[in-house]
């Protein structure tokens, strides 16, 4: 487990419950992974869309958070996600990055993949900076 994962699990019980791990964090970019458990599947034995959405939201939030100064915060304003293919896999990976960061708003992008290859969802998010 990375130092980033340990820190984020301390700060957010939901992220720990989900099992999301941060593999790598660079200024404005977050690489995360999620080992899929049976409890994260829908009735079709595919990863539930809410799990994929949460992975995108968290990864984008962590990416923008990596650029903030001490005392600054961020929160999700909106996210649009396109589900491209069902995820019937044991591992999801996500790369989230800043597309544009202004004084009050950051526009983010996340790509979620089955394993490290097949693109299963793409998200575009807007985050408030305070």
C-alpha positions as a LaTeX table, in Angstrom:
\begin{tabular}{lrrr}
\hline
Residue & $x$ (\AA) & $y$ (\AA) & $z$ (\AA) \\
\hline
Unk1 & 0.00 & 0.00 & 0.00 \\
Unk2 & 1.38 & 3.43 & $-0.93$ \\
Unk3 & 1.86 & 6.32 & 1.49 \\
Unk4 & $-0.84$ & 8.19 & $-0.49$ \\
Unk5 & $-3.33$ & 5.37 & 0.12 \\
Unk6 & $-2.61$ & 5.26 & 3.85 \\
Unk7 & $-3.09$ & 9.03 & 4.14 \\
Unk8 & $-6.33$ & 9.15 & 2.14 \\
Unk9 & $-7.77$ & 6.15 & 4.05 \\
Unk10 & $-7.16$ & 8.08 & 7.30 \\
Unk11 & $-9.03$ & 11.11 & 5.94 \\
Unk12 & $-11.94$ & 9.34 & 4.23 \\
Unk13 & $-13.66$ & 6.25 & 5.63 \\
Unk14 & $-15.65$ & 5.87 & 2.37 \\
Unk15 & $-12.49$ & 5.54 & 0.28 \\
Unk16 & $-11.18$ & 2.90 & 2.68 \\
Unk17 & $-14.54$ & 1.05 & 2.56 \\
Unk18 & $-14.42$ & 1.09 & $-1.23$ \\
Unk19 & $-10.81$ & $-0.16$ & $-1.19$ \\
Unk20 & $-9.50$ & 2.45 & $-3.62$ \\
Unk21 & $-5.71$ & 2.73 & $-3.64$ \\
Unk22 & $-3.59$ & 5.60 & $-4.95$ \\
Unk23 & $-0.68$ & 4.17 & $-6.95$ \\
Unk24 & 0.97 & 7.40 & $-7.97$ \\
Unk25 & 0.31 & 11.08 & $-7.40$ \\
Unk26 & 1.97 & 13.78 & $-9.46$ \\
Unk27 & 1.18 & 17.48 & $-9.51$ \\
Unk28 & $-2.34$ & 17.49 & $-10.99$ \\
Unk29 & $-2.45$ & 13.80 & $-11.95$ \\
Unk30 & $-3.63$ & 10.79 & $-9.94$ \\
Unk31 & $-3.23$ & 7.10 & $-10.80$ \\
Unk32 & $-5.49$ & 4.81 & $-8.77$ \\
Unk33 & $-6.56$ & 1.19 & $-8.67$ \\
Unk34 & $-9.42$ & $-0.81$ & $-7.24$ \\
Unk35 & $-9.45$ & $-4.57$ & $-6.61$ \\
Unk36 & $-13.00$ & $-5.69$ & $-7.32$ \\
Unk37 & $-14.86$ & $-7.63$ & $-4.63$ \\
Unk38 & $-18.21$ & $-9.41$ & $-5.07$ \\
Unk39 & $-19.85$ & $-6.66$ & $-2.98$ \\
Unk40 & $-19.07$ & $-4.13$ & $-5.76$ \\
Unk41 & $-20.91$ & $-6.03$ & $-8.50$ \\
Unk42 & $-24.39$ & $-5.44$ & $-9.89$ \\
Unk43 & $-26.99$ & $-8.11$ & $-10.75$ \\
Unk44 & $-25.23$ & $-8.74$ & $-14.10$ \\
Unk45 & $-21.95$ & $-9.62$ & $-12.34$ \\
Unk46 & $-20.34$ & $-6.45$ & $-13.67$ \\
Unk47 & $-18.87$ & $-3.65$ & $-11.55$ \\
Unk48 & $-21.69$ & $-1.35$ & $-10.41$ \\
Unk49 & $-21.76$ & 2.01 & $-12.20$ \\
Unk50 & $-21.75$ & 3.82 & $-8.85$ \\
Unk51 & $-18.40$ & 2.21 & $-8.01$ \\
Unk52 & $-16.93$ & 3.40 & $-11.30$ \\
Unk53 & $-18.37$ & 6.89 & $-10.74$ \\
Unk54 & $-16.94$ & 7.01 & $-7.22$ \\
Unk55 & $-13.52$ & 5.95 & $-8.50$ \\
Unk56 & $-13.57$ & 8.78 & $-11.05$ \\
Unk57 & $-14.80$ & 11.35 & $-8.50$ \\
Unk58 & $-12.22$ & 10.42 & $-5.87$ \\
Unk59 & $-9.34$ & 10.24 & $-8.35$ \\
Unk60 & $-10.18$ & 13.62 & $-9.88$ \\
Unk61 & $-10.53$ & 15.15 & $-6.41$ \\
Unk62 & $-7.17$ & 13.77 & $-5.30$ \\
Unk63 & $-5.52$ & 15.03 & $-8.51$ \\
Unk64 & $-6.75$ & 18.59 & $-8.00$ \\
Unk65 & $-6.03$ & 18.42 & $-4.27$ \\
Unk66 & $-2.38$ & 17.71 & $-5.09$ \\
Unk67 & $-2.09$ & 21.23 & $-6.52$ \\
Unk68 & $-3.65$ & 23.15 & $-3.63$ \\
Unk69 & $-1.84$ & 25.26 & $-1.06$ \\
Unk70 & $-2.11$ & 24.54 & 2.66 \\
Unk71 & $-5.58$ & 25.44 & 3.92 \\
Unk72 & $-7.22$ & 25.30 & 0.48 \\
Unk73 & $-9.96$ & 22.76 & $-0.21$ \\
Unk74 & $-11.82$ & 21.36 & $-3.18$ \\
Unk75 & $-15.28$ & 19.89 & $-3.69$ \\
Unk76 & $-17.15$ & 18.35 & $-6.59$ \\
Unk77 & $-19.54$ & 20.66 & $-8.46$ \\
Unk78 & $-20.59$ & 18.21 & $-11.17$ \\
Unk79 & $-19.45$ & 15.14 & $-13.05$ \\
Unk80 & $-20.58$ & 13.73 & $-16.37$ \\
Unk81 & $-19.60$ & 10.14 & $-17.02$ \\
Unk82 & $-19.93$ & 7.95 & $-20.10$ \\
Unk83 & $-19.96$ & 4.20 & $-19.51$ \\
Unk84 & $-18.44$ & 2.57 & $-22.58$ \\
Unk85 & $-18.31$ & $-1.10$ & $-21.70$ \\
Unk86 & $-19.31$ & $-3.32$ & $-18.75$ \\
Unk87 & $-16.44$ & $-4.00$ & $-16.34$ \\
Unk88 & $-16.24$ & $-7.73$ & $-15.74$ \\
Unk89 & $-12.77$ & $-7.81$ & $-14.28$ \\
Unk90 & $-10.95$ & $-8.13$ & $-10.96$ \\
Unk91 & $-9.09$ & $-4.82$ & $-11.28$ \\
Unk92 & $-9.98$ & $-1.28$ & $-12.35$ \\
Unk93 & $-7.40$ & 1.44 & $-12.93$ \\
Unk94 & $-7.96$ & 5.15 & $-13.28$ \\
Unk95 & $-5.93$ & 8.09 & $-14.48$ \\
Unk96 & $-7.32$ & 11.48 & $-13.53$ \\
Unk97 & $-5.81$ & 14.81 & $-14.52$ \\
Unk98 & $-6.43$ & 18.52 & $-14.59$ \\
Unk99 & $-7.52$ & 19.90 & $-17.95$ \\
Unk100 & $-7.79$ & 23.52 & $-16.76$ \\
Unk101 & $-7.41$ & 25.10 & $-13.35$ \\
Unk102 & $-8.52$ & 28.65 & $-12.65$ \\
Unk103 & $-8.88$ & 30.72 & $-9.50$ \\
Unk104 & $-12.17$ & 29.15 & $-8.35$ \\
Unk105 & $-12.81$ & 26.15 & $-10.62$ \\
Unk106 & $-10.85$ & 23.19 & $-11.97$ \\
Unk107 & $-11.98$ & 21.08 & $-14.92$ \\
Unk108 & $-10.87$ & 17.47 & $-14.62$ \\
Unk109 & $-10.81$ & 14.32 & $-16.74$ \\
Unk110 & $-10.72$ & 10.67 & $-15.67$ \\
Unk111 & $-10.32$ & 7.49 & $-17.69$ \\
Unk112 & $-11.27$ & 4.21 & $-16.03$ \\
Unk113 & $-9.92$ & 1.01 & $-17.50$ \\
Unk114 & $-10.50$ & $-2.68$ & $-17.03$ \\
Unk115 & $-7.10$ & $-3.80$ & $-15.83$ \\
Unk116 & $-4.72$ & $-1.44$ & $-17.56$ \\
Unk117 & $-6.01$ & $-1.73$ & $-21.11$ \\
Unk118 & $-9.71$ & $-1.57$ & $-22.04$ \\
Unk119 & $-11.34$ & 1.83 & $-21.57$ \\
Unk120 & $-14.66$ & 1.25 & $-19.79$ \\
Unk121 & $-15.64$ & 4.80 & $-18.76$ \\
Unk122 & $-14.64$ & 8.41 & $-19.25$ \\
Unk123 & $-15.59$ & 11.24 & $-16.91$ \\
Unk124 & $-15.41$ & 15.02 & $-17.07$ \\
Unk125 & $-15.69$ & 16.86 & $-13.78$ \\
Unk126 & $-15.86$ & 20.38 & $-12.40$ \\
Unk127 & $-14.42$ & 21.03 & $-8.94$ \\
Unk128 & $-14.74$ & 24.13 & $-6.78$ \\
Unk129 & $-11.57$ & 25.54 & $-5.21$ \\
Unk130 & $-11.96$ & 27.33 & $-1.86$ \\
\hline
\end{tabular}
